[in-house]
Amino acid sequence: MVKVDVIKNRVIEEKDLENSEAELKGQPEEGALKKDEEKGEIPPEEMTGSELLDKIKEVQALADKNFDLYVRSQAEIDNLKKRFRKEKGDLAKFSNESLIKQLLPVLDSLENAILHSQDENALHALREGVDLTLKGLKNTLEREGVEEINAVGEPFDPNFHQAMSEQEDDSVKPGMVLKELQKGYMLNQRLIRPAMVIVSKGLAQ
């Protein structure tokens, strides 16, 4: 009987210990309680009606503030988009401004050549004016990265030359450029117009 009573007492003690641990787990930690007390926060279910109304007003004020910030941010983003579109449009309109400014002196030279062609030495003045204008135009284009493609006397290269016809010529090897019909140009190492050329071919047998 003594042994049975001892066993029962142990079982009861273990159950009491388990119940105590379960109660402790269901309760907040002491540190957490202290933090809540320090903040002065009360769980909603323990608030009075007036306290709940005050809490709702506080939350509503915060929501209104965040919404106002959101609206302001959206307005700022819209303004940035409009500004970007305007700047992009201006860039497209005036992207050639620098080149045009450099070409204006060429225009002036052509006008002066025409004006001086009315003098006694009209032909000489016109030729000199056109020559100076051509040099000025070439210099301007070179500064912008425009280069002439070498053609005459060079081997035909389909990457830079466009063959318009072939011509028999026993003085050069077949496949050489004999004549240039139209100059070709490159812009910053990129082909913008191939040279139109006549290419040599072997004599007919």
C-alpha positions in Angstrom: 0.0 0.0 0.0 2.9 2.3 0.8 4.3 1.9 -2.6 1.0 2.6 -4.3 0.6 5.8 -2.3 4.1 6.9 -3.2 3.4 6.4 -6.9 0.1 8.3 -6.7 1.9 11.3 -5.0 4.6 11.4 -7.8 1.9 11.4 -10.5 0.1 14.2 -8.8 3.3 16.2 -8.4 4.2 15.7 -12.1 0.8 16.9 -13.2 1.0 19.9 -11.0 4.4 20.7 -12.5 3.0 20.4 -16.0 0.0 22.6 -15.2 2.3 25.2 -13.8 4.5 25.2 -16.9 1.5 25.5 -19.1 0.2 28.5 -17.2 3.6 30.1 -17.4 3.7 29.6 -21.2 0.4 31.2 -21.7 1.4 34.3 -19.8 3.6 37.1 -21.3 7.2 37.4 -20.1 7.9 39.7 -17.2 10.2 41.9 -19.4 7.5 42.2 -22.1 4.9 43.3 -19.5 7.4 45.9 -18.2 7.9 47.2 -21.8 4.2 47.5 -22.4 3.7 49.3 -19.1 6.5 51.7 -19.9 5.0 52.5 -23.3 1.6 53.0 -21.7 0.0 50.8 -24.3 -3.2 49.0 -23.4 -4.6 46.0 -25.3 -7.7 47.0 -27.4 -9.8 44.5 -25.6 -9.1 46.2 -22.3 -9.7 49.8 -23.6 -12.8 51.8 -22.7 -15.0 53.3 -25.4 -13.3 56.7 -25.3 -9.8 55.2 -25.4 -10.8 53.2 -28.5 -12.0 56.4 -30.1 -8.8 58.2 -29.3 -6.8 55.2 -30.7 -8.9 55.2 -33.9 -8.3 59.0 -34.3 -4.5 58.4 -33.9 -4.5 55.7 -36.5 -6.6 57.8 -38.8 -4.2 60.7 -38.5 -1.2 58.5 -39.3 -3.1 57.0 -42.3 -3.9 60.5 -43.6 -0.3 61.6 -43.2 1.0 58.6 -45.1 -1.7 59.1 -47.8 -0.6 62.7 -48.2 3.0 61.7 -48.6 2.0 59.1 -51.2 0.0 61.8 -53.2 3.0 64.2 -53.0 5.4 61.4 -54.2 3.1 60.6 -57.1 2.9 64.2 -58.1 6.7 64.5 -58.0 7.1 61.4 -60.1 4.6 62.8 -62.7 6.6 66.1 -62.8 9.9 64.2 -63.3 8.3 62.3 -66.2 7.1 65.5 -67.8 10.5 67.1 -67.4 12.2 64.1 -68.8 9.9 64.0 -71.9 10.5 67.7 -72.5 14.3 67.4 -72.2 14.2 64.3 -74.5 12.2 66.4 -77.0 14.6 69.3 -76.8 17.5 66.9 -77.2 16.0 65.5 -80.4 15.2 69.1 -81.7 18.6 70.6 -81.0 21.0 67.6 -81.2 22.5 68.9 -84.4 23.0 72.5 -83.1 26.8 72.1 -82.8 27.2 70.8 -86.3 24.9 73.5 -87.8 26.9 76.2 -86.1 30.1 74.9 -87.7 28.3 74.7 -91.1 27.2 78.3 -91.0 30.6 79.7 -92.1 30.5 77.3 -95.0 27.2 78.9 -96.0 28.7 82.3 -95.6 31.6 81.3 -97.9 29.1 80.1 -100.6 27.2 83.3 -100.5 30.4 85.4 -100.7 31.6 83.3 -103.7 28.3 84.0 -105.5 28.6 87.7 -104.7 32.2 87.9 -105.9 31.4 86.0 -109.1 29.8 89.3 -110.4 33.2 90.9 -110.6 35.4 91.1 -113.7 37.4 88.0 -112.8 34.1 86.1 -112.1 35.3 82.6 -113.0 38.5 82.8 -111.0 36.7 84.3 -108.0 34.0 81.7 -108.1 36.4 78.9 -108.4 38.5 80.2 -105.5 35.4 80.7 -103.3 34.1 77.2 -104.0 37.5 75.7 -103.3 37.7 77.5 -100.0 34.2 76.5 -99.1 34.8 72.8 -99.9 37.9 72.8 -97.7 36.0 74.4 -94.9 33.2 71.9 -95.2 35.6 68.9 -95.2 37.4 70.3 -92.1 34.0 70.6 -90.3 33.0 67.1 -91.2 36.3 65.7 -90.1 36.0 67.3 -86.7 32.6 65.5 -86.4 34.3 62.2 -87.1 33.5 61.9 -90.9 36.2 60.2 -93.0 36.4 59.6 -96.7 36.8 56.0 -97.9 39.8 55.2 -100.0 38.8 53.6 -103.2 40.8 54.3 -106.4 43.8 51.9 -106.6 42.5 49.8 -103.7 41.4 46.2 -103.9 37.6 46.0 -104.1 36.1 45.5 -100.7 32.3 44.9 -100.5 32.3 46.2 -96.9 33.2 49.7 -98.2 32.8 49.7 -101.9 29.7 49.2 -104.1 30.6 47.9 -107.6 28.6 49.6 -110.3 30.3 47.9 -113.2 33.4 46.0 -114.3 35.9 47.2 -116.9 38.7 45.3 -118.7 42.1 46.7 -117.9 45.4 44.8 -118.4 47.4 47.4 -116.5 46.1 46.3 -113.1 45.2 43.1 -111.5 41.5 42.0 -111.6 39.4 43.1 -108.6 41.0 46.5 -108.3 39.0 49.8 -108.1 39.6 51.7 -111.3 37.4 54.7 -110.9 35.2 56.3 -108.2 31.8 57.4 -109.3 30.7 58.7 -105.9 32.8 59.1 -102.7 32.0 56.9 -99.7 32.1 58.0 -96.1 32.4 56.7 -92.6 31.2 58.3 -89.3 33.3 57.4 -86.3 34.4 54.1 -87.9 30.9 53.2 -89.0 30.0 53.0 -92.7 27.3 55.6 -93.6 27.7 55.4 -97.4 29.8 53.0 -99.5 31.9 54.3 -102.4 30.4 53.6 -105.8 33.1 52.3 -108.0 34.1 50.6 -111.3 36.2 47.4 -110.8 38.8 45.9 -113.1 38.3 42.5 -114.5 40.5 40.1 -116.5 40.7 40.4 -120.3 38.2 38.4 -122.3 39.8 35.2 -123.7 
